[in-house]
Amino acid sequence: MKKEIKIKPFWYSDIWLWPKLITIITTLDKEGTVNAGPYSHIMQYDVMTKNPRMIVGFRQDSHTFVNICETGEFVVNCPSASHLDDMMETAKFYPEGVNELEFTSFTSIPSKKVKPPSLKECPQIAECTVDEIIKLEKSTGIVIGTIEAIVVDEKLVDMGREDRIRAMDLPIGMGDEARQVYYHGTVGENLTQHTLGQPKNAMQGADAVTAMDWDKEAMKMLMNVPPPLRKMVIENTEEFTQEKKAEVVTAELFTELAKSVGMDPEVMERFRSGG
């Protein structure tokens, strides 16, 4: 049997088990002092390459959020599980103006595109600038950040996904008990694989019918789109073609629209390769 339970303060941690990526966000205050704090309220916001963005949530009175509001920059560092003790050190409530990294084994290194430093020991890093800030009433501060640079350990660049997962050994936050004892798992342990395969019912993309004429090259490009996405792509492309006052969907129009929404050749190749 299931039982409804009361939604209480800290429901997102005490009631709902919500595995989350562990990150350490580095910022600078107005005086240029480094601040570091752990945050797990984070996910992708805009996945397209034209304007890649992520969304991060904070307490509105946290030093990190205040710094981001004042300077417009931050760095998301993802530590390995071997640095969980250092991560927990940055979680302590140090006074404003204190650089928490001085009490850890982390090494600050210059970032590529923003002023706040990155952490050498973190295998993957995202350097961000503010795109939008949303302050929920008496609640969370939401930052939508534009990703200016993604920086990873060089050895990871050419690794397959499984090898990369195991090499990074990223910790996953599993919540806390009474805001005192924190639980973590790791990505690399008991890793399983499942192949997606095809649906067991109707053939994918069978309902993706064109309403306009498509030239040979444009149709060839359409066939490279994953079947479940073809109907949407057809509708968007034909609408774009009509806006251009054209009667036939051409490869040039298809390419122009694809680039405008971030669907460049690299994205299409990823779909074809399953990468």
C-alpha positions in Angstrom: 0.0 0.0 0.0 1.0 3.6 -0.6 0.5 6.3 2.0 0.4 10.1 1.5 2.7 12.0 3.8 2.7 15.6 4.8 4.9 18.0 2.7 7.0 19.7 5.3 10.0 22.1 5.2 13.0 20.6 3.5 10.7 18.1 1.8 13.1 18.0 -1.2 15.7 16.5 1.1 13.9 14.9 4.1 11.0 13.3 2.3 11.8 12.9 -1.4 15.0 11.0 -2.3 16.5 13.1 -5.0 20.0 12.0 -6.2 21.9 15.1 -7.3 25.2 15.9 -9.0 27.7 17.4 -6.5 29.4 20.6 -7.6 31.5 23.3 -6.0 30.7 26.7 -7.4 33.5 29.3 -7.2 32.7 33.1 -7.3 34.4 36.4 -6.5 32.9 39.0 -4.2 33.0 42.8 -5.0 36.5 43.0 -3.4 37.8 40.1 -5.5 37.9 37.5 -2.7 37.2 34.0 -3.7 34.2 32.1 -2.3 33.5 28.4 -2.8 30.4 26.4 -1.9 28.8 23.1 -2.7 25.6 23.1 -4.7 23.4 20.3 -6.2 20.4 22.2 -7.4 21.7 22.2 -10.9 20.7 20.9 -14.4 20.9 21.8 -18.1 18.5 24.5 -19.2 19.2 25.1 -22.9 20.9 22.0 -24.5 21.5 23.5 -27.9 25.0 24.7 -28.9 23.7 28.1 -30.1 23.2 29.3 -26.5 24.1 26.5 -24.0 22.8 27.3 -20.5 22.4 25.7 -17.2 20.1 26.5 -14.2 21.4 26.6 -10.6 19.5 27.2 -7.4 20.7 28.9 -4.2 19.6 30.3 -0.9 19.1 33.9 -1.6 21.3 35.0 1.3 24.1 32.6 0.4 27.5 34.2 -0.3 27.6 32.5 -3.7 24.2 33.9 -4.8 25.0 37.4 -3.6 28.4 37.3 -5.5 26.8 36.0 -8.7 24.2 38.8 -8.5 26.9 41.4 -8.0 29.5 40.2 -10.5 27.6 38.1 -13.1 30.1 35.3 -13.2 30.6 31.8 -11.6 32.4 28.5 -12.2 30.8 25.1 -11.7 33.4 22.6 -10.7 32.6 18.9 -10.4 34.9 17.1 -7.9 35.6 13.4 -7.8 34.4 11.3 -4.9 38.0 11.3 -3.5 37.4 15.0 -2.7 34.2 14.7 -0.7 35.9 15.7 2.5 37.1 18.9 0.8 33.6 19.5 -0.6 32.1 19.2 2.9 34.6 21.7 4.2 33.3 24.3 1.7 29.8 23.5 3.0 30.6 24.9 6.5 29.3 28.3 7.4 32.4 30.4 7.1 32.1 34.2 7.6 31.6 36.5 4.6 35.0 37.3 2.9 36.7 34.0 3.9 38.1 31.9 1.0 36.9 28.4 1.9 39.5 26.8 -0.5 42.3 27.7 2.0 41.0 25.0 4.3 40.9 22.3 1.5 43.4 20.6 -0.7 41.9 22.2 -3.8 44.2 24.2 -6.1 42.8 27.4 -7.7 43.7 27.8 -11.4 42.8 30.6 -13.8 39.6 30.1 -15.7 39.6 30.4 -19.5 36.7 32.9 -20.0 35.6 34.3 -16.6 37.3 35.9 -13.5 36.4 33.4 -10.8 39.0 30.6 -10.5 38.5 27.0 -11.4 39.6 24.0 -9.4 42.5 22.0 -10.8 41.4 18.7 -9.1 37.9 18.7 -10.7 37.7 16.7 -13.9 34.9 18.7 -15.5 34.3 22.4 -15.2 31.8 24.9 -16.7 32.6 28.6 -16.7 29.4 30.7 -16.8 28.1 34.2 -17.0 24.6 35.3 -15.9 21.8 35.1 -18.4 18.9 35.6 -16.0 18.3 35.8 -12.3 14.9 34.8 -10.7 14.2 35.4 -7.1 11.3 33.2 -5.9 9.3 35.0 -3.1 10.7 33.9 0.3 12.4 31.0 -1.4 15.2 30.0 -3.8 17.3 32.2 -6.0 17.5 30.8 -9.5 20.4 31.6 -11.8 20.2 30.8 -15.5 23.8 30.8 -16.6 25.3 30.9 -20.1 28.1 28.4 -20.5 31.1 30.3 -21.8 33.5 27.4 -21.6 33.5 23.7 -20.8 36.9 22.5 -19.5 37.8 18.9 -18.8 40.9 16.9 -18.0 42.7 16.3 -21.2 42.8 12.5 -20.8 38.9 12.5 -20.8 38.5 14.1 -24.2 38.9 11.0 -26.3 37.5 8.5 -23.8 34.3 6.5 -24.5 31.4 7.3 -22.1 31.9 4.3 -19.8 35.6 4.9 -19.4 34.9 8.6 -18.8 32.3 7.8 -16.1 34.7 5.5 -14.3 37.7 7.9 -14.6 35.8 10.9 -13.2 34.2 8.9 -10.3 31.7 11.7 -9.7 29.9 11.6 -6.3 26.1 11.8 -6.2 24.4 13.6 -3.3 21.7 11.5 -1.7 20.5 14.0 0.8 21.0 14.6 4.5 19.7 13.7 7.9 18.6 16.8 10.0 21.0 19.0 8.0 23.9 17.4 9.8 24.8 14.0 8.3 25.2 13.9 4.5 25.0 10.8 2.3 26.7 10.3 -1.0 27.0 7.6 -3.7 29.3 7.4 -6.7 28.5 7.2 -10.4 31.1 4.5 -11.2 30.0 1.8 -8.8 27.6 -0.9 -10.0 27.4 0.8 -13.4 24.9 -0.9 -15.7 24.2 -0.6 -19.5 20.9 -0.8 -21.4 20.5 -0.5 -25.1 17.6 1.7 -26.2 16.4 -0.3 -29.2 13.2 0.3 -31.2 9.6 0.5 -30.0 7.7 -2.8 -30.0 4.6 -1.3 -31.7 4.3 0.9 -34.8 7.3 1.9 -36.9 8.9 5.1 -35.7 8.4 8.1 -37.9 5.7 6.5 -40.0 3.4 9.5 -39.4 6.1 12.0 -40.4 4.5 13.1 -43.7 5.7 16.2 -45.6 3.1 18.8 -46.8 5.5 20.5 -49.2 8.0 19.4 -51.9 11.5 18.6 -50.6 14.5 18.5 -52.9 16.6 15.3 -52.9 19.4 16.7 -50.7 16.9 18.1 -48.1 15.1 14.8 -47.9 18.4 13.0 -47.4 19.2 15.3 -44.5 15.7 14.7 -43.1 16.4 11.0 -43.1 19.4 11.6 -40.8 17.0 13.0 -38.2 16.0 10.4 -35.5 12.5 9.1 -36.5 10.8 10.3 -33.3 11.9 13.9 -34.1 11.0 14.0 -37.8 7.4 15.2 -37.5 8.5 18.2 -35.5 11.4 18.9 -37.8 9.2 18.7 -40.9 6.7 21.1 -39.4 9.3 23.6 -38.3 11.2 23.4 -41.6 8.1 23.8 -43.8 7.0 26.8 -41.7 10.4 28.3 -42.1 10.3 27.7 -45.9 7.0 29.5 -46.2 8.3 32.4 -44.2 11.1 32.6 -46.8 8.4 32.7 -49.5 9.8 29.5 -51.1 7.7 26.7 -52.5 10.3 23.9 -52.1 12.3 22.8 -49.1 15.9 22.9 -50.1 19.0 21.7 -48.4 20.1 25.3 -48.1 16.9 26.3 -46.2 17.1 23.1 -44.1 20.7 24.0 -43.2 19.9 27.6 -42.5 17.1 26.7 -40.1 19.3 24.0 -38.4 22.1 26.4 -37.7 19.7 29.0 -36.3 18.5 26.5 -33.6 22.0 25.0 -33.0 21.4 21.8 -35.0 24.8 21.9 -36.6 26.5 19.0 -38.4 28.1 17.8 -35.2 24.7 17.5 -33.5 23.4 15.5 -36.5 26.4 13.2 -36.4 25.9 12.5 -32.7 22.4 11.3 -33.5 23.6 9.1 -36.3 26.4 7.6 -34.3 24.3 7.2 -31.1 27.0 9.2 -29.2 
